Amino acid sequence: MIAQYPPMGWNSWDCYGAAVTEDIVKQNADYMARYLKDYGWEYVVVDIQWYQPTAATHEYIPFAPLCMDAYGRLLPAENRFPSAANGAGFKPLADYVHSLGLKFGIHIMRGLPRQAAHQGLPVLNSGKTCAQIANPNSVCAWNPDMYGLKCDLPEAQDYYNSIFQLYAQWGVDFVKCDDIAREYPHCQREIELISNACRHCGRDIVLSLSPGAAPVEKAEHLKQYANMWRITDDFWDQWDLLKAMFERAEKWCIHAGPGHWPDADMLPLGALRQCYGGNDWTHFTHQEQRTMMTLWCMMRSPLMIGGEMTKNDVFTLELLTNAPLLEIEKASWCAHPIHTTEEESAWVAPRKDGKGVYVALFNLSDKKRKVSLEAEAAGLTGIKTATELWSGKRCRKLSATLDAHDAAVWLVEEK
């Protein structure tokens, strides 16, 4: 099964925006292989505009010339990804990532390049051109690179087949498709075409849909056609966004399961926004970082690191290598909140093997306060012992005095 568990990896967006280069990808892959692979981290994902030679920040240059082949399929910009020269595409970089025991991913926008339509390039294995299948009335509101497709034409499927066949040849393991997850209903058919191309390209590829918030009433459609989908717009290192995620997590947690995962977005940890000077560090406090990691694991969101990993400090590395916490992603099921108020939240998630129950308590207030939960309120018959996963301390009560915005999470063995 593709994505039997929530995917875990790194994505270049939070730290480099559209400006990531081959050397940066390799240094982060090397770091992951050395320090994180043993903890389940495996995907290395190149985010948006890898085909744009002059990309320099998180900002887009409207109508910039893009690199593509004779069939309107985007190619890596060789000045940023030198190993892509001579038509090699991303295969050499993917091979490098695979040699480390990791997996390789890329970002795409739905549709086809508008310049491919304007040039009237042919669609591979099709009787039509890019101009004939492009829908110039379907354009992303925040990036004008692409036209959506006329999805009622069978040749639209041909175009998506052609790009996913190329990605399979390159050795791509993960595709993040953008400008689509929240665009129901007019992109529903396009999701189906992309999913069909992905599933029939000859390679197992995780399909991720962005941005959010995806409509919860379309959960069953998303579960059928994608492996993960965003439940929020871009998530950054702001407490108000993190606190708001509790409501989103409550709505979506019932839809998490093997092969399909609601995605709370990347983890803005460590060194962020490096394309603006390289001195920016996450604005989250240590307490808020623990809360984020705890909530993401309890709801079983995919985990994608957003920071430049080679600059990780000791705290960040310890945060990402807390094996008992990360085990929640694979060992638990049926996670749900018991209650959430303005001041606190309590979540529970039983282990699938019956060997305990995870219970998380969050202090959502702006002051230090005591949080606690009785065993009966968590649906437990009693507490034989409980191990708090951040501190490693063992106790017999679910109670902690937490700083503002902090969290505690226990693995509870019942009586």
VENNORZI-V132577 format. One record per run of one state. SS is the DSSP state (alpha for helix, beta for strand, coil for the rest). FROM is the first residue (numbers start at 0). LEN is the number of residues. Records with the same first field share a line. If there is no record, write none. Layout:
SS: FROM-LEN ; FROM-LEN
//
This chain:
coil: 0-7 ; 11-1 ; 16-5 ; 39-3 ; 46-21 ; 68-5 ; 74-7 ; 87-3 ; 99-3 ; 109-2 ; 118-3 ; 122-6 ; 135-10 ; 149-4 ; 170-3 ; 178-9 ; 199-6 ; 209-6 ; 225-2 ; 230-8 ; 255-1 ; 257-2 ; 263-3 ; 267-3 ; 271-2 ; 276-4 ; 281-4 ; 299-3 ; 305-3 ; 311-2 ; 320-2 ; 340-3 ; 351-5 ; 363-5 ; 373-2 ; 378-4 ; 388-5 ; 395-2 ; 402-4 ; 414-1
beta: 7-4 ; 42-4 ; 67-1 ; 73-1 ; 102-7 ; 111-2 ; 121-1 ; 128-1 ; 133-2 ; 145-4 ; 173-5 ; 205-4 ; 227-3 ; 256-1 ; 259-4 ; 266-1 ; 270-1 ; 280-1 ; 302-3 ; 331-9 ; 343-8 ; 356-7 ; 368-5 ; 382-6 ; 393-2 ; 397-5 ; 406-8
alpha: 12-4 ; 21-18 ; 81-6 ; 90-9 ; 113-5 ; 129-4 ; 153-17 ; 187-12 ; 215-10 ; 238-17 ; 273-3 ; 285-14 ; 308-3 ; 313-7 ; 322-9 ; 375-3
//
